Amino acid sequence: MNHRRLAQDYEAHPHHSEAMIHPAMINLVTRRITTETTPTRRGL
């Protein structure tokens, strides 16, 4: 798990949790956009 801090709500204030989610989502989306997918062999 890349973002263990987000696995459970450790923060006392909701805006702290929200502040941690934004960079995690930016990281996730940019990784999905930039990685090349390899063809799978499903159905063969």
C-alpha positions in Angstrom: 0.0 0.0 0.0 1.6 3.3 -1.1 -0.4 5.6 1.1 -0.7 3.9 4.5 -1.5 7.1 6.3 -4.8 7.2 4.3 -5.8 3.6 5.2 -7.2 4.7 8.6 -8.3 8.1 9.8 -5.5 9.2 12.2 -6.1 12.9 11.9 -8.1 14.9 14.4 -9.4 17.4 11.9 -11.0 16.5 8.6 -9.2 19.2 6.7 -5.9 17.4 7.5 -7.2 14.2 6.0 -8.4 16.1 3.0 -5.0 17.7 2.6 -3.3 14.2 2.5 -5.8 12.9 0.0 -5.1 15.5 -2.6 -1.4 14.7 -3.1 -2.2 11.0 -3.0 -4.8 11.3 -5.8 -2.5 13.5 -7.9 0.2 10.9 -7.5 -2.2 8.1 -8.4 -3.6 9.8 -11.5 -0.2 10.9 -12.9 1.1 7.3 -12.4 -1.9 5.9 -14.3 -1.5 8.4 -17.1 2.2 7.9 -17.6 2.6 4.1 -17.2 2.4 2.0 -20.3 0.1 -1.0 -20.0 1.3 -4.3 -21.3 -1.1 -6.5 -23.2 -2.5 -9.3 -21.1 -3.2 -12.8 -22.3 -6.8 -13.1 -21.1 -8.9 -15.4 -23.1 -6.1 -17.1 -25.0 
